[in-house]
Every structure is written in structure tokens, then in C-alpha cells.
Amino acid sequence: MNCWNRLKLFLGALFVILLYIPSLEARGRPVAVVEMLDGEFFSLNSKKRTSLKKLDRVHSNSLLEGGPKGRLLLRFRDGSWLRLFGNSRLILKREDSPEGSNPYFLREWRLLSGSLVTGLAGGQQQLTLKTPNSFEVKIDEGLLGVTRRPDGIFISLSSGEARVRNGLSSVTLNPGEWLNKVGSRDLLNLKVLPMLNLLDVEVTREENGKETQMSSDLMLKIQLKRRNSKRNLGLKLPVLLSSNMVFPVARTLTLNRRGAATIRLSEIASLRGDEGYADRVQIIISPDAPGYEKIGAGFADVSLMPES
């Protein structure tokens, strides 16, 4: 084999390697699992478009794209979750886990369009969420909602603390606050508003007027209320029932015309005496549609262990 043929063989092998390595980097590693899926959602990575199915693994650096009626719930390794709505486009840009005895995740997402809600497990990650128009949100734990529309960015916070900045200013959001239709050159501290309404959640052992002692008789009562006056609000609002861990599994329901719903807790959780599960779990009730930034999520801490 002459020198020219050897050079061509080398260049050909190098070209194949250069094509292969970027494709691996673009795909990334699995970071989440599809827990719930309605309608169509797609994952795009390595120039490949895949229709997602329940229990599929989703990789870092994937572009998630929803159909018009799509709704997707991803569960991450630390129990954090992400809800994406129809016509949304989000890049799970990166997820790093620095070495150490305790698991900790550094996450970066980029919301190109649409709406998301995310519940972040406390003390286990730092999320940086960016949008194309110079917005950045940093949050360590809590429940955050973000919508990107042509007329501006909408950001709501039901729990935790979020640090928000645009091209001109920055502000810290506290629970029960939201930013309404802000632009990249707005003074953010002038745009902070209190949430007007909230989802009030109560866990009771009363059923048919009698006290019960079984964990399986726990009832979850949800009522949409005015935050300040505590007056009930009537609205047939779709809501998501989730938790701060994989157990219990998430599910959806719609409040009745009085803005209320009651559900037996055993319908969303298999009550068992398994020592592998935490003694107490936080149940989270959040609006399950975009456009409800004024409504704060509700929370309830419950024990799912059968009582002795």
C-alpha cells in the first residue's frame, strides 16, 4: 500500500471517528423516565426524532417537543419531576452529578417555547432554566412554573426560592409570588405580584361523620380558594396530584364546578409497611394547564404507613 492510499485510509477512519464521537456527546446519558404521557411528545437528539412512550428513558441534551394536546411528566433520579404541556419545546441541556457521598445534580434546561411546571426535591439539585430572550431562573428546591409566550415570560413560585434575572435586572421570588408578562428589559422588582388564589389541601380521617383509624381511610380534600379571604372559588380546574418521590404515582383529576374534589388517598398510593418507603410523603396539588399562574399549588404532608 503506497503512502497516498495509507493517507486516504487514515483520513477515512478519522472522519468516521469524528462523526461518531459528537453523536455520543449529543445524545448524553439517561436522566429521567416518562411517568405520564397524554397525546404526543417527541424527543430529538443526534438528529433522530423519537415518539415518546410511557416508561421511556430520556437523555440529557434532548430536545423535548409536544404536540398540540400533549402533556408529559418526567421523573428524575432524585424524585424531582417535570411537567410539560402541549406545543412546548424544552432542551434538557445538561445534568452533572459531582462526586461525593451525597447525590447532587447540577441541571440546566432551556425553554424555547410553551409551559412547564417542575417540582424539585430539596437539597439534591440546582436548576438553571434559561430562555432565548436573556431570561434565567435559578432554584434549588420548590415548585416552579414558567411559560414563554410571544408577549413575555410568566413565572410563578409556589414553594422554595427562585432567583430571576433578565437583560437589565434581577429579583428573588418567594412562595406565593409571580411575574406577569415580563420582557428582557423590564425592571423585575416592579413586576412581582402576589398570587390571588391557591389550592387548599386537607387530609382528614373523617368519613361519613365518623373517625377512622386506618390509613386506608385517609381522604384528600382539595378546594380552590382566595388566598387572603379564604373564600371558596368555583372553577372546573384540571389539577395534577404528585409527590416529592416516585411513590405515590402521579395522577390527574378535574375539580368540580365548586372548585373542589375529594379523593381517597389509597387511590393514588399503595399503602404498605415497606421500610424502603419514607414514613411521610409530601402530596402536591398544582394546576395542570398553562395560563393559571395566579393559582398557587397546595401541599399536604401525610404518613402512608398503616397504623399499628
DODRENLO-221819 format. One record per residue (C-alpha): residue number from 1; residue in one letter; z, x, y. Coordinates in nm, 3 decimals, decimal comma, always signed. Example, Ala and Ser with C-alpha at 12.3 -4.5 7.8 and 13.67 -1.06 7.14 Angstrom:
2
<r guti="1" miro="A" z="+0,780" x="+1,230" y="-0,450"/>
<r guti="2" miro="S" z="+0,714" x="+1,367" y="-0,106"/>
***
This chain:
308
<r guti="1" miro="M" z="+0,000" x="+0,000" y="+0,000"/>
<r guti="2" miro="N" z="-0,108" x="+0,152" y="+0,331"/>
<r guti="3" miro="C" z="+0,110" x="+0,162" y="+0,643"/>
<r guti="4" miro="W" z="-0,066" x="-0,136" y="+0,802"/>
<r guti="5" miro="N" z="-0,001" x="-0,359" y="+0,500"/>
<r guti="6" miro="R" z="+0,364" x="-0,248" y="+0,490"/>
<r guti="7" miro="L" z="+0,397" x="-0,331" y="+0,860"/>
<r guti="8" miro="K" z="+0,247" x="-0,677" y="+0,808"/>
<r guti="9" miro="L" z="+0,483" x="-0,743" y="+0,515"/>
<r guti="10" miro="F" z="+0,782" x="-0,633" y="+0,724"/>
<r guti="11" miro="L" z="+0,684" x="-0,846" y="+1,023"/>
<r guti="12" miro="G" z="+0,626" x="-1,147" y="+0,796"/>
<r guti="13" miro="A" z="+0,970" x="-1,110" y="+0,635"/>
<r guti="14" miro="L" z="+1,131" x="-1,064" y="+0,978"/>
<r guti="15" miro="F" z="+0,959" x="-1,380" y="+1,107"/>
<r guti="16" miro="V" z="+1,094" x="-1,583" y="+0,813"/>
<r guti="17" miro="I" z="+1,447" x="-1,449" y="+0,870"/>
<r guti="18" miro="L" z="+1,433" x="-1,528" y="+1,243"/>
<r guti="19" miro="L" z="+1,324" x="-1,882" y="+1,165"/>
<r guti="20" miro="Y" z="+1,596" x="-1,929" y="+0,906"/>
<r guti="21" miro="I" z="+1,896" x="-1,797" y="+1,098"/>
<r guti="22" miro="P" z="+1,858" x="-2,020" y="+1,409"/>
<r guti="23" miro="S" z="+1,821" x="-2,326" y="+1,185"/>
<r guti="24" miro="L" z="+2,156" x="-2,248" y="+1,024"/>
<r guti="25" miro="E" z="+2,320" x="-2,196" y="+1,364"/>
<r guti="26" miro="A" z="+2,169" x="-2,517" y="+1,497"/>
<r guti="27" miro="R" z="+2,299" x="-2,721" y="+1,205"/>
<r guti="28" miro="G" z="+2,657" x="-2,598" y="+1,227"/>
<r guti="29" miro="R" z="+2,929" x="-2,691" y="+0,980"/>
<r guti="30" miro="P" z="+3,064" x="-3,033" y="+0,882"/>
<r guti="31" miro="V" z="+3,325" x="-3,153" y="+1,134"/>
<r guti="32" miro="A" z="+3,355" x="-3,531" y="+1,079"/>
<r guti="33" miro="V" z="+3,288" x="-3,817" y="+0,839"/>
<r guti="34" miro="V" z="+3,129" x="-4,156" y="+0,912"/>
<r guti="35" miro="E" z="+3,415" x="-4,403" y="+0,864"/>
<r guti="36" miro="M" z="+3,248" x="-4,716" y="+1,005"/>
<r guti="37" miro="L" z="+2,886" x="-4,798" y="+1,083"/>
<r guti="38" miro="D" z="+2,715" x="-5,109" y="+1,219"/>
<r guti="39" miro="G" z="+2,346" x="-5,120" y="+1,300"/>
<r guti="40" miro="E" z="+2,155" x="-4,792" y="+1,320"/>
<r guti="41" miro="F" z="+2,275" x="-4,445" y="+1,414"/>
<r guti="42" miro="F" z="+2,089" x="-4,118" y="+1,371"/>
<r guti="43" miro="S" z="+2,186" x="-3,753" y="+1,353"/>
<r guti="44" miro="L" z="+1,939" x="-3,494" y="+1,485"/>
<r guti="45" miro="N" z="+1,977" x="-3,125" y="+1,404"/>
<r guti="46" miro="S" z="+1,745" x="-2,843" y="+1,305"/>
<r guti="47" miro="K" z="+1,459" x="-3,064" y="+1,425"/>
<r guti="48" miro="K" z="+1,545" x="-3,314" y="+1,150"/>
<r guti="49" miro="R" z="+1,628" x="-3,680" y="+1,222"/>
<r guti="50" miro="T" z="+1,856" x="-3,842" y="+0,964"/>
<r guti="51" miro="S" z="+1,967" x="-4,204" y="+0,944"/>
<r guti="52" miro="L" z="+2,346" x="-4,202" y="+0,900"/>
<r guti="53" miro="K" z="+2,531" x="-4,390" y="+0,627"/>
<r guti="54" miro="K" z="+2,899" x="-4,459" y="+0,567"/>
<r guti="55" miro="L" z="+3,087" x="-4,151" y="+0,436"/>
<r guti="56" miro="D" z="+2,812" x="-3,913" y="+0,553"/>
<r guti="57" miro="R" z="+2,932" x="-3,580" y="+0,689"/>
<r guti="58" miro="V" z="+2,834" x="-3,498" y="+1,048"/>
<r guti="59" miro="H" z="+2,782" x="-3,136" y="+1,153"/>
<r guti="60" miro="S" z="+2,862" x="-2,954" y="+1,474"/>
<r guti="61" miro="N" z="+2,574" x="-2,920" y="+1,722"/>
<r guti="62" miro="S" z="+2,433" x="-3,253" y="+1,602"/>
<r guti="63" miro="L" z="+2,278" x="-3,499" y="+1,846"/>
<r guti="64" miro="L" z="+2,401" x="-3,849" y="+1,763"/>
<r guti="65" miro="E" z="+2,172" x="-4,129" y="+1,876"/>
<r guti="66" miro="G" z="+2,244" x="-4,501" y="+1,843"/>
<r guti="67" miro="G" z="+2,011" x="-4,795" y="+1,804"/>
<r guti="68" miro="P" z="+2,040" x="-5,093" y="+2,042"/>
<r guti="69" miro="K" z="+2,305" x="-5,266" y="+1,825"/>
<r guti="70" miro="G" z="+2,457" x="-4,956" y="+1,670"/>
<r guti="71" miro="R" z="+2,831" x="-4,884" y="+1,652"/>
<r guti="72" miro="L" z="+2,963" x="-4,569" y="+1,488"/>
<r guti="73" miro="L" z="+3,315" x="-4,447" y="+1,410"/>
<r guti="74" miro="L" z="+3,363" x="-4,081" y="+1,315"/>
<r guti="75" miro="R" z="+3,687" x="-3,939" y="+1,176"/>
<r guti="76" miro="F" z="+3,766" x="-3,570" y="+1,230"/>
<r guti="77" miro="R" z="+3,974" x="-3,339" y="+1,012"/>
<r guti="78" miro="D" z="+4,288" x="-3,371" y="+1,224"/>
<r guti="79" miro="G" z="+4,279" x="-3,753" y="+1,225"/>
<r guti="80" miro="S" z="+4,114" x="-3,780" y="+1,568"/>
<r guti="81" miro="W" z="+3,834" x="-4,038" y="+1,589"/>
<r guti="82" miro="L" z="+3,526" x="-4,108" y="+1,798"/>
<r guti="83" miro="R" z="+3,365" x="-4,448" y="+1,860"/>
<r guti="84" miro="L" z="+3,004" x="-4,452" y="+1,987"/>
<r guti="85" miro="F" z="+2,816" x="-4,763" y="+2,099"/>
<r guti="86" miro="G" z="+2,452" x="-4,871" y="+2,098"/>
<r guti="87" miro="N" z="+2,189" x="-4,668" y="+2,288"/>
<r guti="88" miro="S" z="+2,437" x="-4,380" y="+2,324"/>
<r guti="89" miro="R" z="+2,336" x="-4,016" y="+2,287"/>
<r guti="90" miro="L" z="+2,606" x="-3,752" y="+2,230"/>
<r guti="91" miro="I" z="+2,592" x="-3,387" y="+2,123"/>
<r guti="92" miro="L" z="+2,886" x="-3,255" y="+1,920"/>
<r guti="93" miro="K" z="+2,820" x="-2,919" y="+2,081"/>
<r guti="94" miro="R" z="+3,086" x="-2,710" y="+1,913"/>
<r guti="95" miro="E" z="+3,411" x="-2,718" y="+1,722"/>
<r guti="96" miro="D" z="+3,607" x="-2,395" y="+1,674"/>
<r guti="97" miro="S" z="+3,930" x="-2,350" y="+1,485"/>
<r guti="98" miro="P" z="+4,111" x="-2,034" y="+1,598"/>
<r guti="99" miro="E" z="+4,300" x="-1,850" y="+1,327"/>
<r guti="100" miro="G" z="+4,669" x="-1,933" y="+1,298"/>
<r guti="101" miro="S" z="+4,930" x="-2,102" y="+1,084"/>
<r guti="102" miro="N" z="+4,882" x="-2,440" y="+1,253"/>
<r guti="103" miro="P" z="+4,538" x="-2,607" y="+1,259"/>
<r guti="104" miro="Y" z="+4,396" x="-2,636" y="+1,612"/>
<r guti="105" miro="F" z="+4,046" x="-2,739" y="+1,718"/>
<r guti="106" miro="L" z="+3,855" x="-2,648" y="+2,032"/>
<r guti="107" miro="R" z="+3,589" x="-2,917" y="+2,082"/>
<r guti="108" miro="E" z="+3,302" x="-2,955" y="+2,325"/>
<r guti="109" miro="W" z="+3,091" x="-3,272" y="+2,344"/>
<r guti="110" miro="R" z="+2,806" x="-3,364" y="+2,578"/>
<r guti="111" miro="L" z="+2,746" x="-3,731" y="+2,659"/>
<r guti="112" miro="L" z="+2,381" x="-3,768" y="+2,758"/>
<r guti="113" miro="S" z="+2,387" x="-4,148" y="+2,787"/>
<r guti="114" miro="G" z="+2,583" x="-4,455" y="+2,681"/>
<r guti="115" miro="S" z="+2,950" x="-4,512" y="+2,600"/>
<r guti="116" miro="L" z="+3,224" x="-4,366" y="+2,384"/>
<r guti="117" miro="V" z="+3,593" x="-4,415" y="+2,314"/>
<r guti="118" miro="T" z="+3,795" x="-4,143" y="+2,144"/>
<r guti="119" miro="G" z="+4,148" x="-4,127" y="+2,007"/>
<r guti="120" miro="L" z="+4,274" x="-3,766" y="+1,995"/>
<r guti="121" miro="A" z="+4,562" x="-3,659" y="+1,773"/>
<r guti="122" miro="G" z="+4,845" x="-3,498" y="+1,967"/>
<r guti="123" miro="G" z="+4,891" x="-3,123" y="+1,975"/>
<r guti="124" miro="Q" z="+4,595" x="-3,042" y="+1,749"/>
<r guti="125" miro="Q" z="+4,293" x="-3,001" y="+1,974"/>
<r guti="126" miro="Q" z="+4,148" x="-2,953" y="+2,319"/>
<r guti="127" miro="L" z="+3,838" x="-3,153" y="+2,403"/>
<r guti="128" miro="T" z="+3,594" x="-3,068" y="+2,680"/>
<r guti="129" miro="L" z="+3,350" x="-3,353" y="+2,745"/>
<r guti="130" miro="K" z="+3,053" x="-3,286" y="+2,973"/>
<r guti="131" miro="T" z="+2,766" x="-3,493" y="+3,114"/>
<r guti="132" miro="P" z="+2,434" x="-3,373" y="+3,263"/>
<r guti="133" miro="N" z="+2,538" x="-3,455" y="+3,622"/>
<r guti="134" miro="S" z="+2,815" x="-3,194" y="+3,656"/>
<r guti="135" miro="F" z="+3,100" x="-3,405" y="+3,519"/>
<r guti="136" miro="E" z="+3,363" x="-3,250" y="+3,295"/>
<r guti="137" miro="V" z="+3,668" x="-3,409" y="+3,132"/>
<r guti="138" miro="K" z="+3,937" x="-3,203" y="+2,958"/>
<r guti="139" miro="I" z="+4,200" x="-3,370" y="+2,742"/>
<r guti="140" miro="D" z="+4,441" x="-3,251" y="+2,473"/>
<r guti="141" miro="E" z="+4,553" x="-3,586" y="+2,331"/>
<r guti="142" miro="G" z="+4,537" x="-3,958" y="+2,402"/>
<r guti="143" miro="L" z="+4,285" x="-4,241" y="+2,422"/>
<r guti="144" miro="L" z="+3,986" x="-4,182" y="+2,649"/>
<r guti="145" miro="G" z="+3,682" x="-4,396" y="+2,731"/>
<r guti="146" miro="V" z="+3,371" x="-4,262" y="+2,906"/>
<r guti="147" miro="T" z="+3,046" x="-4,439" y="+2,999"/>
<r guti="148" miro="R" z="+2,742" x="-4,275" y="+3,158"/>
<r guti="149" miro="R" z="+2,506" x="-4,514" y="+3,338"/>
<r guti="150" miro="P" z="+2,231" x="-4,460" y="+3,595"/>
<r guti="151" miro="D" z="+2,466" x="-4,582" y="+3,871"/>
<r guti="152" miro="G" z="+2,750" x="-4,343" y="+3,786"/>
<r guti="153" miro="I" z="+3,023" x="-4,238" y="+3,545"/>
<r guti="154" miro="F" z="+3,307" x="-4,466" y="+3,431"/>
<r guti="155" miro="I" z="+3,619" x="-4,302" y="+3,286"/>
<r guti="156" miro="S" z="+3,929" x="-4,483" y="+3,158"/>
<r guti="157" miro="L" z="+4,252" x="-4,344" y="+3,013"/>
<r guti="158" miro="S" z="+4,498" x="-4,549" y="+2,809"/>
<r guti="159" miro="S" z="+4,723" x="-4,264" y="+2,695"/>
<r guti="160" miro="G" z="+4,760" x="-3,890" y="+2,744"/>
<r guti="161" miro="E" z="+4,648" x="-3,693" y="+3,049"/>
<r guti="162" miro="A" z="+4,287" x="-3,616" y="+3,142"/>
<r guti="163" miro="R" z="+4,163" x="-3,360" y="+3,394"/>
<r guti="164" miro="V" z="+3,834" x="-3,469" y="+3,551"/>
<r guti="165" miro="R" z="+3,605" x="-3,275" y="+3,783"/>
<r guti="166" miro="N" z="+3,258" x="-3,319" y="+3,931"/>
<r guti="167" miro="G" z="+3,045" x="-3,102" y="+4,158"/>
<r guti="168" miro="L" z="+3,280" x="-3,148" y="+4,454"/>
<r guti="169" miro="S" z="+3,637" x="-3,228" y="+4,349"/>
<r guti="170" miro="S" z="+3,884" x="-3,277" y="+4,065"/>
<r guti="171" miro="V" z="+4,162" x="-3,518" y="+3,974"/>
<r guti="172" miro="T" z="+4,418" x="-3,578" y="+3,697"/>
<r guti="173" miro="L" z="+4,412" x="-3,921" y="+3,534"/>
<r guti="174" miro="N" z="+4,734" x="-4,071" y="+3,397"/>
<r guti="175" miro="P" z="+4,771" x="-4,355" y="+3,144"/>
<r guti="176" miro="G" z="+4,657" x="-4,688" y="+3,285"/>
<r guti="177" miro="E" z="+4,410" x="-4,535" y="+3,535"/>
<r guti="178" miro="W" z="+4,032" x="-4,533" y="+3,553"/>
<r guti="179" miro="L" z="+3,744" x="-4,407" y="+3,766"/>
<r guti="180" miro="N" z="+3,488" x="-4,667" y="+3,866"/>
<r guti="181" miro="K" z="+3,122" x="-4,569" y="+3,906"/>
<r guti="182" miro="V" z="+3,168" x="-4,218" y="+4,041"/>
<r guti="183" miro="G" z="+2,894" x="-3,970" y="+4,131"/>
<r guti="184" miro="S" z="+2,872" x="-3,592" y="+4,121"/>
<r guti="185" miro="R" z="+2,956" x="-3,560" y="+4,493"/>
<r guti="186" miro="D" z="+3,234" x="-3,819" y="+4,520"/>
<r guti="187" miro="L" z="+3,592" x="-3,731" y="+4,612"/>
<r guti="188" miro="L" z="+3,752" x="-3,829" y="+4,283"/>
<r guti="189" miro="N" z="+4,105" x="-3,881" y="+4,416"/>
<r guti="190" miro="L" z="+3,971" x="-4,168" y="+4,630"/>
<r guti="191" miro="K" z="+3,814" x="-4,335" y="+4,325"/>
<r guti="192" miro="V" z="+4,118" x="-4,365" y="+4,098"/>
<r guti="193" miro="L" z="+4,209" x="-4,728" y="+4,022"/>
<r guti="194" miro="P" z="+4,483" x="-4,890" y="+3,812"/>
<r guti="195" miro="M" z="+4,372" x="-5,082" y="+3,504"/>
<r guti="196" miro="L" z="+4,421" x="-5,450" y="+3,576"/>
<r guti="197" miro="N" z="+4,461" x="-5,573" y="+3,219"/>
<r guti="198" miro="L" z="+4,594" x="-5,449" y="+2,887"/>
<r guti="199" miro="L" z="+4,605" x="-5,538" y="+2,520"/>
<r guti="200" miro="D" z="+4,969" x="-5,616" y="+2,443"/>
<r guti="201" miro="V" z="+5,060" x="-5,542" y="+2,079"/>
<r guti="202" miro="E" z="+5,369" x="-5,663" y="+1,894"/>
<r guti="203" miro="V" z="+5,472" x="-5,602" y="+1,533"/>
<r guti="204" miro="T" z="+5,702" x="-5,872" y="+1,401"/>
<r guti="205" miro="R" z="+5,866" x="-5,960" y="+1,071"/>
<r guti="206" miro="E" z="+5,888" x="-6,326" y="+1,158"/>
<r guti="207" miro="E" z="+5,665" x="-6,561" y="+0,964"/>
<r guti="208" miro="N" z="+5,689" x="-6,941" y="+0,976"/>
<r guti="209" miro="G" z="+6,010" x="-6,906" y="+1,173"/>
<r guti="210" miro="K" z="+6,189" x="-6,706" y="+0,902"/>
<r guti="211" miro="E" z="+6,300" x="-6,346" y="+0,898"/>
<r guti="212" miro="T" z="+6,147" x="-6,146" y="+0,613"/>
<r guti="213" miro="Q" z="+6,249" x="-5,808" y="+0,476"/>
<r guti="214" miro="M" z="+5,925" x="-5,700" y="+0,307"/>
<r guti="215" miro="S" z="+5,691" x="-5,452" y="+0,472"/>
<r guti="216" miro="S" z="+5,401" x="-5,657" y="+0,337"/>
<r guti="217" miro="D" z="+5,509" x="-5,942" y="+0,567"/>
<r guti="218" miro="L" z="+5,463" x="-5,741" y="+0,887"/>
<r guti="219" miro="M" z="+5,240" x="-5,927" y="+1,133"/>
<r guti="220" miro="L" z="+5,039" x="-5,764" y="+1,410"/>
<r guti="221" miro="K" z="+5,010" x="-5,985" y="+1,718"/>
<r guti="222" miro="I" z="+4,759" x="-5,900" y="+1,993"/>
<r guti="223" miro="Q" z="+4,743" x="-6,064" y="+2,336"/>
<r guti="224" miro="L" z="+4,527" x="-5,976" y="+2,635"/>
<r guti="225" miro="K" z="+4,747" x="-5,977" y="+2,948"/>
<r guti="226" miro="R" z="+4,757" x="-5,893" y="+3,316"/>
<r guti="227" miro="R" z="+4,925" x="-5,555" y="+3,345"/>
<r guti="228" miro="N" z="+5,157" x="-5,641" y="+3,633"/>
<r guti="229" miro="S" z="+5,228" x="-6,013" y="+3,598"/>
<r guti="230" miro="K" z="+5,216" x="-6,013" y="+3,214"/>
<r guti="231" miro="R" z="+5,022" x="-6,341" y="+3,230"/>
<r guti="232" miro="N" z="+4,801" x="-6,412" y="+2,932"/>
<r guti="233" miro="L" z="+4,424" x="-6,385" y="+2,976"/>
<r guti="234" miro="G" z="+4,173" x="-6,589" y="+2,778"/>
<r guti="235" miro="L" z="+3,875" x="-6,378" y="+2,669"/>
<r guti="236" miro="K" z="+3,690" x="-6,357" y="+2,337"/>
<r guti="237" miro="L" z="+3,703" x="-5,978" y="+2,337"/>
<r guti="238" miro="P" z="+3,590" x="-5,762" y="+2,042"/>
<r guti="239" miro="V" z="+3,858" x="-5,505" y="+1,957"/>
<r guti="240" miro="L" z="+3,891" x="-5,205" y="+1,728"/>
<r guti="241" miro="L" z="+4,203" x="-5,160" y="+1,516"/>
<r guti="242" miro="S" z="+4,251" x="-4,791" y="+1,442"/>
<r guti="243" miro="S" z="+4,531" x="-4,542" y="+1,388"/>
<r guti="244" miro="N" z="+4,626" x="-4,181" y="+1,454"/>
<r guti="245" miro="M" z="+4,539" x="-4,090" y="+1,095"/>
<r guti="246" miro="V" z="+4,289" x="-4,180" y="+0,824"/>
<r guti="247" miro="F" z="+4,541" x="-4,427" y="+0,682"/>
<r guti="248" miro="P" z="+4,520" x="-4,717" y="+0,751"/>
<r guti="249" miro="V" z="+4,142" x="-4,755" y="+0,770"/>
<r guti="250" miro="A" z="+3,989" x="-4,884" y="+1,092"/>
<r guti="251" miro="R" z="+3,850" x="-5,235" y="+1,125"/>
<r guti="252" miro="T" z="+3,725" x="-5,473" y="+1,394"/>
<r guti="253" miro="L" z="+3,803" x="-5,829" y="+1,499"/>
<r guti="254" miro="T" z="+3,743" x="-6,060" y="+1,795"/>
<r guti="255" miro="L" z="+4,021" x="-6,221" y="+2,000"/>
<r guti="256" miro="N" z="+4,008" x="-6,600" y="+2,019"/>
<r guti="257" miro="R" z="+3,938" x="-6,792" y="+2,341"/>
<r guti="258" miro="R" z="+4,304" x="-6,750" y="+2,440"/>
<r guti="259" miro="G" z="+4,263" x="-6,372" y="+2,423"/>
<r guti="260" miro="A" z="+4,487" x="-6,349" y="+2,116"/>
<r guti="261" miro="A" z="+4,481" x="-6,260" y="+1,747"/>
<r guti="262" miro="T" z="+4,734" x="-6,231" y="+1,465"/>
<r guti="263" miro="I" z="+4,672" x="-6,030" y="+1,152"/>
<r guti="264" miro="R" z="+4,884" x="-5,938" y="+0,854"/>
<r guti="265" miro="L" z="+4,932" x="-5,561" y="+0,858"/>
<r guti="266" miro="S" z="+4,868" x="-5,540" y="+0,484"/>
<r guti="267" miro="E" z="+4,509" x="-5,646" y="+0,555"/>
<r guti="268" miro="I" z="+4,442" x="-5,312" y="+0,721"/>
<r guti="269" miro="A" z="+4,683" x="-5,090" y="+0,527"/>
<r guti="270" miro="S" z="+4,767" x="-5,047" y="+0,161"/>
<r guti="271" miro="L" z="+5,145" x="-5,040" y="+0,181"/>
<r guti="272" miro="R" z="+5,277" x="-4,790" y="-0,069"/>
<r guti="273" miro="G" z="+5,563" x="-4,550" y="-0,132"/>
<r guti="274" miro="D" z="+5,342" x="-4,242" y="-0,145"/>
<r guti="275" miro="E" z="+5,527" x="-3,946" y="+0,002"/>
<r guti="276" miro="G" z="+5,195" x="-3,797" y="+0,109"/>
<r guti="277" miro="Y" z="+5,168" x="-4,050" y="+0,391"/>
<r guti="278" miro="A" z="+5,364" x="-4,037" y="+0,712"/>
<r guti="279" miro="D" z="+5,663" x="-4,266" y="+0,739"/>
<r guti="280" miro="R" z="+5,546" x="-4,404" y="+1,072"/>
<r guti="281" miro="V" z="+5,191" x="-4,464" y="+1,193"/>
<r guti="282" miro="Q" z="+5,061" x="-4,550" y="+1,540"/>
<r guti="283" miro="I" z="+4,834" x="-4,854" y="+1,543"/>
<r guti="284" miro="I" z="+4,582" x="-4,852" y="+1,831"/>
<r guti="285" miro="I" z="+4,404" x="-5,163" y="+1,961"/>
<r guti="286" miro="S" z="+4,115" x="-5,090" y="+2,201"/>
<r guti="287" miro="P" z="+3,819" x="-5,287" y="+2,345"/>
<r guti="288" miro="D" z="+3,525" x="-5,246" y="+2,109"/>
<r guti="289" miro="A" z="+3,237" x="-5,280" y="+2,352"/>
<r guti="290" miro="P" z="+3,121" x="-5,094" y="+2,664"/>
<r guti="291" miro="G" z="+3,193" x="-5,239" y="+3,006"/>
<r guti="292" miro="Y" z="+3,564" x="-5,309" y="+2,960"/>
<r guti="293" miro="E" z="+3,703" x="-5,008" y="+3,146"/>
<r guti="294" miro="K" z="+3,957" x="-5,227" y="+3,329"/>
<r guti="295" miro="I" z="+4,131" x="-5,313" y="+3,000"/>
<r guti="296" miro="G" z="+4,382" x="-5,064" y="+2,862"/>
<r guti="297" miro="A" z="+4,442" x="-5,017" y="+2,491"/>
<r guti="298" miro="G" z="+4,758" x="-5,135" y="+2,316"/>
<r guti="299" miro="F" z="+4,979" x="-4,929" y="+2,086"/>
<r guti="300" miro="A" z="+5,243" x="-5,001" y="+1,822"/>
<r guti="301" miro="D" z="+5,442" x="-4,760" y="+1,604"/>
<r guti="302" miro="V" z="+5,518" x="-4,908" y="+1,263"/>
<r guti="303" miro="S" z="+5,658" x="-4,798" y="+0,929"/>
<r guti="304" miro="L" z="+5,417" x="-4,870" y="+0,647"/>
<r guti="305" miro="M" z="+5,661" x="-4,777" y="+0,372"/>
<r guti="306" miro="P" z="+5,803" x="-5,058" y="+0,156"/>
<r guti="307" miro="E" z="+6,166" x="-5,111" y="+0,240"/>
<r guti="308" miro="S" z="+6,421" x="-5,047" y="-0,033"/>
***
